[in-house]
Amino acid sequence: MTDTLLKESIIKHLIVNFGHVQTERFIALVTKEPFDYTKWQENLYEDMSVEELSARAMANRINKKKLQKG
């Protein structure tokens, strides 16, 4: 996947899930504030057990398959 396709896909996903206004708000936040994704990711799931994380991952996988089937 090219960088352009990746950006387009992410923007479309944000718009579908959050709407145009919240997507614009998110882009503004990300571009104006320093953001270390690696550090953020380190603490993202610290309050979640392995079982909970696994259950969420499986649910996301199932939902993604449903969306792909249309």
CYANA upper distance limits for C-alpha pairs under 8 A (distance plus 0.5 A):
  1 MET  CA      5 LEU  CA      6.72
  1 MET  CA      6 LEU  CA      6.94
  2 THR  CA      6 LEU  CA      6.67
  3 ASP  CA      7 LYS  CA      6.68
  4 THR  CA      8 GLU  CA      6.66
  5 LEU  CA      9 SER  CA      6.47
  6 LEU  CA     10 ILE  CA      6.69
  7 LYS  CA     11 ILE  CA      6.62
  8 GLU  CA     12 LYS  CA      6.63
  9 SER  CA     13 HIS  CA      6.64
 10 ILE  CA     14 LEU  CA      6.64
 11 ILE  CA     15 ILE  CA      6.67
 11 ILE  CA     23 THR  CA      7.95
 12 LYS  CA     16 VAL  CA      6.64
 13 HIS  CA     17 ASN  CA      6.62
 14 LEU  CA     18 PHE  CA      6.02
 14 LEU  CA     19 GLY  CA      7.39
 14 LEU  CA     20 HIS  CA      8.49
 14 LEU  CA     23 THR  CA      6.26
 15 ILE  CA     19 GLY  CA      4.85
 15 ILE  CA     20 HIS  CA      5.72
 15 ILE  CA     22 GLN  CA      8.31
 15 ILE  CA     23 THR  CA      6.35
 18 PHE  CA     22 GLN  CA      6.20
 18 PHE  CA     23 THR  CA      6.83
 19 GLY  CA     23 THR  CA      6.65
 20 HIS  CA     24 GLU  CA      6.66
 21 VAL  CA     25 ARG  CA      6.66
 22 GLN  CA     26 PHE  CA      6.54
 23 THR  CA     27 ILE  CA      6.73
 24 GLU  CA     28 ALA  CA      6.67
 25 ARG  CA     29 LEU  CA      6.71
 26 PHE  CA     30 VAL  CA      6.67
 27 ILE  CA     31 THR  CA      6.57
 28 ALA  CA     32 LYS  CA      6.57
 29 LEU  CA     33 GLU  CA      6.52
 30 VAL  CA     34 PRO  CA      7.80
 30 VAL  CA     35 PHE  CA      7.29
 36 ASP  CA     40 TRP  CA      6.76
 37 TYR  CA     41 GLN  CA      6.45
 38 THR  CA     42 GLU  CA      6.86
 39 LYS  CA     43 ASN  CA      7.59
 40 TRP  CA     44 LEU  CA      6.72
 41 GLN  CA     45 TYR  CA      8.29
 42 GLU  CA     46 GLU  CA      8.26
 45 TYR  CA     53 LEU  CA      8.13
 48 MET  CA     52 GLU  CA      6.50
 48 MET  CA     53 LEU  CA      6.78
 49 SER  CA     53 LEU  CA      6.70
 50 VAL  CA     54 SER  CA      6.51
 51 GLU  CA     55 ALA  CA      6.63
 52 GLU  CA     56 ARG  CA      6.72
 53 LEU  CA     57 ALA  CA      6.67
 54 SER  CA     58 MET  CA      6.67
 55 ALA  CA     59 ALA  CA      6.65
 56 ARG  CA     60 ASN  CA      6.63
 57 ALA  CA     61 ARG  CA      6.70
 58 MET  CA     62 ILE  CA      6.70
 59 ALA  CA     63 ASN  CA      6.64
 60 ASN  CA     64 LYS  CA      6.54
 61 ARG  CA     65 LYS  CA      6.81
 62 ILE  CA     66 LYS  CA      6.80
 63 ASN  CA     67 LEU  CA      6.70
 64 LYS  CA     68 GLN  CA      6.71
 65 LYS  CA     69 LYS  CA      6.82
 66 LYS  CA     70 GLY  CA      6.94
